[in-house]
Every structure is written in structure tokens, then in C-alpha cells.
Amino acid sequence: MEQLVINAEKRTTTGKKVRALRREGKLPGVICGHKFEPTAVLMDQKETTKTLNHATSSSIVIIKLEGKDIAALIRDKQRDFIKNTYLHIDFQAVSLTEVIRTTVNIEFSGIAPAVKDFEGIVVEGLTAIEVEALPSDLPERFIVDISVLKEIGDSILVKDIVVSEKVTVLTPLEEMLILVTAPAAEEEVVTEEGEEPEVIEKGKKEEEEGKEKD
């Protein structure tokens, strides 16, 4: 994957005044991290949005700030879901030579034969797992093929993910990613021929009692 780059400048504006910057097409953010002094930054809304749309929780983003390249992870993205725009981005500065801990998203692919052949119901468990690795060795995502789910009751666990030797999985290996269960049985109310359901009989009885009182 090509390198993700975001151009930024230091930000001095804070509080309610930041709203004015957003109206001007700017996106505020902050960079924090180990051995890194927290720095408020300002980015171009359109350019940064395009970059963020290609990034995952384990993507390394290069922030260009005052002539320096800062490697960072995206830790939080505040959004306006009505306008579909970002409001604020939190970055975690990382060292490319130090092991870091983060989460990597799970992406499912393929078709489960148990669903097609036995009308099984797919139940998803974890959608991301925690790992530890050098920033350059972090996978963008783990793609899990569900075509191995051939029978009702088949499942895929964390231990079934193919992981590079350079990546250490921290999530318990027996945690479930996906499972195929049997479809729920349909319940039917069976009555003898000519017999009405109890609720109707009860209604009729109450109606008759009402007439007798009158």
C-alpha cells in the first residue's frame, strides 16, 4: 500500500474559535505519544479526509509538520454523521524502531457452504484483534476466508488467523471470530379440528358473562 501522508501546521486556536476554522475548510487535531510533546495541529479538511478514508486502525500515517516527518497511528476520529465530515483527529506518534501495541481489523471474505447448503446463520464475534509489532510490520487488516465453514457448528477462532512471525497476537487465541449456527425452528400452534385458540374462547366467554350481567 502506498504511503499515507497528511500535511499539517501547528495550531494555536482552541476552544469555540475552532468552529470558525472548520467553516474555512480546516480540520483540527492533536498529536500525542511516548517521548512526544502533545502538539495541536491543523489540516486541510478535504485532503485529510481522502487520506483517512484509506486508513485503518493499524495504518501508519506520515504527518508532515514544519519540515519533519512524524509517523503516527490514528487513535480517534470524531465525526459529524449528519454532514459526514470529520471534526477532530487524535494521532499517536510512534517510533519506527520500537514495538507498539494496537488493534487490527478483521475482514471476512468468501461464502460459507453451511449457509448455502444448510441455511445456517452466521454469527460474528470479534471484529478486530490486538497485536504487537514494529510499525512497519503491522498488517492493514486480517482477511479471513469463511469458505471453510462447511457444517453447522463450524467456527473460526483467533488461532486460525495466518499471522506473520513478526507479529505477536495478544488477543486470547480461543476467542471466536465467526460461527455458523442452525436456523431457529418455527413454532406452530396446533389445535384439534374445529377448536379455536384459547385467546378467542376466552374473549367469547368474557363477552357472554358481560351479557348475563346486563
SULCOR-V294084 format. One record per backbone hydrogen bond with DSSP energy under -1.0 kcal/mol. NH is the residue of the N-H (numbers start at 1). CO is the residue of the C=O. Records with the same first field share a line. If there is no record, write none. Layout:
BEGIN
NH: CO  CO
END
This chain:
BEGIN
6: 62
8: 64
9: 42
11: 40
17: 14
18: 15
19: 16
22: 18
23: 19
25: 22
26: 21
27: 43
29: 41
30: 89
31: 39
32: 91
36: 33
39: 31
41: 29
42: 9
43: 27
45: 25
48: 44
49: 45
50: 46
51: 47
52: 48
53: 49
54: 51
55: 52
59: 56
61: 72
62: 4
63: 70
64: 6
65: 68
68: 65
70: 63
72: 61
73: 92
75: 90
76: 90
78: 88
80: 85
84: 80
85: 80
87: 78
88: 78
89: 28
90: 76
91: 30
92: 73
93: 32
94: 71
98: 95
100: 133
102: 131
104: 129
106: 127
107: 142
109: 144
114: 149
115: 112
116: 112
117: 113
118: 114
120: 114
121: 181
123: 179
125: 177
126: 176
129: 104
131: 102
132: 168
133: 100
137: 134
138: 135
142: 105
144: 107
146: 109
149: 146
150: 148
153: 180
154: 151
156: 178
158: 175
159: 173
160: 157
161: 158
167: 164
168: 132
170: 130
171: 130
175: 172
177: 156
178: 156
179: 123
180: 154
181: 121
195: 192
201: 197
202: 198
203: 199
204: 200
205: 201
206: 202
207: 203
208: 204
209: 205
210: 206
211: 207
212: 208
213: 209
214: 210
END
